[in-house]
Amino acid sequence: MNIEFNPNRITGPAAGQPVAKSDAPAPQQDTASLGKADELKSAINNIPLVRPEKVAAAREAISDAKYPPDSMLRAISALIAEKLK
């Protein structure tokens, strides 16, 4: 079997020939309710950028002379030493 491929070959209606119009109905417009999206966007915009209770907890932690605890410092240093090997 011999298959000939010619990319210049016109397989559709020849240039200049009219193309029959389709009687297919126009596609219907999809509609969506964006009420929930607007509610979510509003909720996201109302989230505070700073949480005062977390800031207060962090200030309390760093004001403590024993923070971070020695056990945490030893664990962190052990992890760093392990990764350097």
Buried (B, 14 or more C-beta within 10 A) or exposed (E): EEEEEEEEEEEEEEEEEEEEEEEEEEEEEEEEEEEEEEEEEEEEEEEEEEEEEEEEEEEEEEEEEEEEEEEEEEEEEEEEEEEEE
